Amino acid sequence: MRSLTATQASRQFAALLDAVQQGESVAVARAGHRIAVVGPVNAPNGAALAVLMQRVLPDPGFGEVAELYRSVDAADAHSRQRQRVPGVERLLGRRAADAVVVPRQASNL
């Protein structure tokens, strides 16, 4: 591993980065003490994720749970209705007031 002083690293920074880009690690010292090692970064390529995904098997019941959630969401959407709430348009503006959804149960309040 090559070693540079902090002053040398500062003056030759472009060359330092070129060396690192070529795969070399360079130690940087200040007052005779090593303060940093500049080296190439291991670029993630998805290999670790692929290994993890191979270790974790899919849950066989996931499809049933997903279908249950879809049906609950659909029922919830049908149980709501759009209503004008007095004063909301004045406070929020017409577009925001159009987005206000009030559950049927609360509409009688």
C-alpha positions as CSV (number, residue, x, y, z in Angstrom):
1,M,0.0,0.0,0.0
2,R,1.4,3.3,-1.0
3,S,1.5,6.1,1.6
4,L,1.2,9.9,1.1
5,T,1.4,12.8,3.4
6,A,-1.7,15.0,3.7
7,T,0.0,17.7,1.8
8,Q,0.9,15.4,-1.0
9,A,-2.6,14.0,-1.1
10,S,-4.0,17.5,-1.4
11,R,-1.6,18.6,-4.1
12,Q,-2.0,15.3,-6.1
13,F,-5.7,14.7,-5.4
14,A,-6.6,13.9,-9.0
15,A,-3.8,11.4,-9.3
16,L,-4.8,9.9,-5.9
17,L,-8.3,9.4,-7.2
18,D,-7.0,7.8,-10.4
19,A,-5.0,5.3,-8.4
20,V,-8.0,4.5,-6.2
21,Q,-10.1,4.1,-9.3
22,Q,-7.6,1.5,-10.6
23,G,-8.1,-0.5,-7.4
24,E,-5.2,0.8,-5.3
25,S,-5.5,1.7,-1.7
26,V,-3.5,4.7,-0.5
27,A,-2.7,5.6,3.1
28,V,-2.7,9.3,4.1
29,A,-0.5,10.5,7.0
30,R,-0.4,13.7,8.9
31,A,2.5,14.5,11.2
32,G,3.8,11.0,10.7
33,H,0.6,9.3,11.8
34,R,-1.7,7.5,9.5
35,I,-5.1,9.2,9.5
36,A,-6.9,7.7,6.6
37,V,-6.8,5.0,4.0
38,V,-8.4,5.9,0.7
39,G,-9.5,2.9,-1.3
40,P,-12.0,1.7,-3.9
41,V,-15.6,1.2,-3.0
42,N,-17.1,-2.2,-3.4
43,A,-19.9,-1.4,-5.8
44,P,-23.1,-3.2,-4.9
45,N,-24.4,-5.4,-7.7
46,G,-27.3,-7.1,-6.1
47,A,-25.5,-10.3,-5.3
48,A,-26.1,-10.0,-1.6
49,L,-29.8,-9.5,-2.2
50,A,-30.0,-12.5,-4.5
51,V,-28.4,-14.7,-1.8
52,L,-30.8,-13.4,0.8
53,M,-33.8,-14.0,-1.5
54,Q,-32.7,-17.6,-2.1
55,R,-32.5,-18.2,1.7
56,V,-36.0,-16.9,2.4
57,L,-38.7,-19.1,1.0
58,P,-42.0,-17.5,0.0
59,D,-44.9,-18.0,2.5
60,P,-47.4,-20.3,0.9
61,G,-50.3,-18.5,2.6
62,F,-49.4,-15.1,1.4
63,G,-51.8,-15.1,-1.5
64,E,-54.7,-15.8,0.8
65,V,-53.7,-13.0,3.2
66,A,-53.3,-10.6,0.2
67,E,-56.7,-11.5,-1.1
68,L,-58.2,-10.9,2.3
69,Y,-56.7,-7.4,2.5
70,R,-57.9,-6.6,-1.0
71,S,-61.5,-7.6,0.0
72,V,-61.3,-5.5,3.2
73,D,-60.0,-2.5,1.3
74,A,-62.8,-2.9,-1.3
75,A,-65.5,-3.1,1.4
76,D,-64.1,-0.1,3.2
77,A,-64.1,1.9,-0.1
78,H,-67.8,1.0,-0.6
79,S,-68.7,2.0,2.9
80,R,-67.5,5.6,2.4
81,Q,-69.2,8.3,0.5
82,R,-68.2,11.8,-0.6
83,Q,-70.1,14.5,1.2
84,R,-69.7,18.2,1.5
85,V,-68.8,19.2,5.0
86,P,-70.0,22.7,5.9
87,G,-67.1,25.2,6.1
88,V,-64.4,22.9,4.7
89,E,-64.4,24.5,1.2
90,R,-64.0,27.9,2.8
91,L,-61.1,26.7,5.0
92,L,-59.3,24.4,2.6
93,G,-60.3,25.5,-0.9
94,R,-62.5,23.8,-3.4
95,R,-60.0,21.1,-4.5
96,A,-59.2,20.0,-0.9
97,A,-62.9,20.1,0.0
98,D,-63.6,17.7,-2.9
99,A,-61.1,15.3,-1.4
100,V,-62.8,15.1,2.0
101,V,-64.3,11.7,2.5
102,V,-66.6,11.2,5.5
103,P,-67.6,7.7,6.7
104,R,-71.4,7.1,6.6
105,Q,-71.6,6.6,10.3
106,A,-70.0,10.0,11.0
107,S,-72.2,11.9,8.5
108,N,-75.1,12.2,11.0
109,L,-73.0,14.1,13.6
